[in-house]
Amino acid sequence: MKVLRTKTENDLGYYSYYLINDDKKLGIIFCDNGDLYFTPFEQGSEIEFDITKENIIIYNLFADLLKSFKETIVFQVTEFNLTQCNSLEEQKKLYTKIQEENQKLKNTEIYKKVFSNDKIIWISDDSISFDYKNANAMIISNEGEYFKLKFTYYERDLPYIRSIRIRTARSRYKPFNLLMMDFFNNLQNYNPDFHQIDIEEYLYIQTQQRKLIK
């Protein structure tokens, strides 16, 4: 998988990322309206894009994303929070409070809609429908050796929209949009121009090559 990144043409200072598998291309783009977009550059009502261990950094970022949803790691204790505590006991209470708040999210209807059967089901914040079977949506699932991103475009009223929008404000899945932004912020640390092959990547590539030879 080839990875490209470009500086956004605005004052936000973010990079856009483009993942390329053969003839398939996926854009992960933060636009100047302040929202995040996953964009498959392909036509069709159903589009799939696989994230394999060919790039272990990207693979691990998606692994962390799925884990954050599964364990509802939405609210976290920050260094600033800790500085507001006057004792170790207060810090322990803070950690307990944050843990309880995250646990409560698992019982919400929003959580049940956005994460089900170990899959992230994200209906675009541009979509009219609230039913992913009829909506423009992105489903992220762990298929064992790879992560599958399945894009569905079932709304015919806006055929020109080929992106899944994640609003940073007023998202239908708030506060879980924070997890998507955490993923994107972590992605910003990756510079594909200085990628060093990992042993896991090497073994994966060797296995795939042997399969092709057979």
C-alpha positions in Angstrom: 0.0 0.0 0.0 1.3 3.4 -1.0 0.7 6.4 1.3 0.9 10.0 0.2 0.3 13.1 2.4 -0.1 16.7 1.4 -0.4 19.9 3.4 -4.0 21.3 3.4 -4.4 24.5 1.5 -5.7 26.4 4.5 -4.4 27.8 7.8 -5.4 24.7 9.8 -1.9 23.1 9.5 -3.2 19.5 8.9 -2.0 16.9 6.4 -4.4 15.0 4.1 -3.5 11.4 3.6 -4.1 9.2 0.5 -3.9 5.5 0.7 -3.4 3.6 -2.6 -3.9 -0.1 -3.1 -3.4 -1.0 -6.8 -6.2 0.9 -8.6 -8.0 1.8 -5.4 -7.5 5.1 -3.6 -8.8 6.4 -0.2 -8.5 9.9 1.0 -8.6 10.9 4.7 -9.0 14.6 4.6 -9.6 17.4 7.0 -11.4 20.3 5.2 -11.4 24.0 5.9 -15.0 23.6 7.2 -13.4 21.9 10.2 -14.7 18.4 9.5 -13.1 15.1 8.6 -13.9 13.2 5.5 -13.2 9.6 4.3 -13.2 9.7 0.5 -13.0 6.6 -1.7 -12.1 7.8 -5.2 -14.4 5.3 -6.9 -17.9 5.1 -8.2 -20.6 2.6 -7.2 -23.1 2.1 -4.5 -20.7 -0.2 -2.5 -17.0 0.3 -2.3 -14.4 -1.6 -0.3 -10.9 -0.7 0.8 -8.6 -3.0 2.8 -6.0 -2.0 5.3 -3.3 -4.7 5.6 -0.1 -5.2 7.5 1.8 -4.0 4.4 1.9 -0.7 6.2 2.0 -1.7 9.9 1.7 1.9 11.1 -1.6 2.5 9.3 -2.8 -0.9 10.3 -2.1 -0.3 13.9 -3.8 3.1 13.8 -7.0 1.3 12.6 -6.5 -1.3 15.3 -6.3 1.4 17.9 -9.4 3.0 16.5 -11.5 -0.2 16.8 -10.1 -0.7 20.3 -11.1 2.8 21.4 -14.7 2.1 20.2 -14.9 -1.3 21.7 -13.6 -0.2 25.1 -15.3 3.3 24.8 -12.1 5.2 25.6 -13.7 8.5 24.8 -12.9 10.7 27.9 -9.4 10.6 29.2 -7.5 12.1 32.1 -5.1 14.8 30.8 -2.0 16.3 32.4 -4.0 19.5 33.0 -6.7 17.6 34.8 -4.0 16.1 37.1 -2.5 19.5 37.9 -5.9 20.5 39.3 -5.8 17.7 41.8 -4.4 18.5 45.3 -3.6 14.9 46.3 -3.0 11.4 45.1 -6.5 10.5 46.4 -8.1 13.2 44.2 -6.2 11.8 41.2 -7.5 8.4 41.9 -11.1 9.7 42.2 -10.6 11.5 38.8 -9.5 8.3 37.1 -12.5 6.5 38.6 -14.9 9.2 37.5 -13.6 9.2 33.9 -13.7 5.4 33.8 -17.4 5.5 35.0 -18.3 8.1 32.4 -16.8 6.0 29.6 -18.6 2.9 30.9 -21.9 4.8 30.9 -21.5 5.5 27.2 -21.7 1.7 26.4 -25.3 1.7 27.5 -26.4 4.6 25.3 -28.4 4.2 22.1 -25.9 6.2 20.2 -23.1 3.7 21.1 -25.3 0.7 20.1 -25.8 2.4 16.7 -22.2 3.4 16.0 -20.6 0.2 17.3 -22.2 -3.2 16.8 -20.8 -6.7 16.3 -17.2 -5.4 16.6 -17.9 -3.0 13.7 -17.9 0.8 13.5 -21.0 1.8 11.5 -20.7 5.5 10.7 -23.5 7.0 8.8 -22.2 10.2 7.2 -23.1 13.4 9.0 -24.2 14.6 5.6 -26.6 11.7 5.2 -30.4 12.2 5.4 -31.2 8.7 6.6 -30.5 7.3 10.1 -30.6 3.7 8.8 -27.3 2.5 7.5 -29.1 0.1 5.1 -30.4 3.1 3.3 -27.7 5.7 4.0 -24.3 6.9 2.9 -22.1 5.1 5.4 -18.8 3.7 6.3 -18.4 0.3 8.1 -15.0 -0.5 9.6 -14.4 -4.1 10.5 -11.6 -6.4 11.6 -11.3 -9.3 9.2 -8.4 -10.9 11.0 -5.4 -10.2 8.7 -6.7 -6.9 7.6 -9.3 -4.2 8.3 -12.1 -3.7 5.8 -13.6 -0.3 5.1 -16.9 -0.7 3.3 -18.5 2.5 1.9 -22.2 2.4 0.9 -23.9 5.1 -1.1 -27.6 4.3 -1.0 -29.0 7.8 -1.0 -29.8 8.8 -4.6 -30.8 12.4 -3.9 -27.2 13.5 -3.6 -25.2 11.3 -6.0 -22.3 13.8 -6.3 -21.3 13.3 -2.7 -18.7 10.6 -2.5 -17.4 11.2 1.0 -18.3 10.1 4.5 -18.4 13.2 6.7 -17.5 13.2 10.4 -18.4 16.5 12.0 -16.3 17.9 14.8 -19.4 19.6 16.1 -23.0 18.6 15.9 -22.2 15.0 14.9 -25.1 12.5 15.1 -22.6 10.3 17.0 -21.3 12.8 19.5 -19.1 12.2 21.6 -17.8 9.3 19.5 -16.7 11.7 16.8 -13.8 12.5 19.3 -12.5 9.0 18.7 -12.4 9.6 14.9 -10.5 12.9 15.5 -8.1 11.1 17.8 -7.4 8.7 15.0 -6.8 11.5 12.6 -4.6 13.5 15.0 -2.5 10.3 15.5 -2.2 9.9 11.8 -0.7 13.3 11.5 2.5 12.0 13.2 3.1 9.6 10.3 5.4 10.8 7.6 5.4 8.2 4.7 8.5 9.8 3.3 10.5 8.4 6.2 8.8 5.1 6.6 11.0 2.3 8.0 9.9 -1.2 7.3 8.8 -3.2 10.4 9.5 -6.9 10.8 5.8 -7.6 10.8 5.5 -5.8 7.5 8.4 -7.7 6.1 6.9 -11.1 7.1 3.5 -10.1 5.7 5.0 -9.1 2.4 7.0 -12.3 2.2 3.9 -14.4 2.9 1.9 -12.6 0.2 4.7 -13.1 -2.3 4.8 -16.8 -1.6 1.1 -17.0 -2.1 1.5 -15.3 -5.5 4.2 -17.7 -6.5 2.1 -20.7 -5.7 
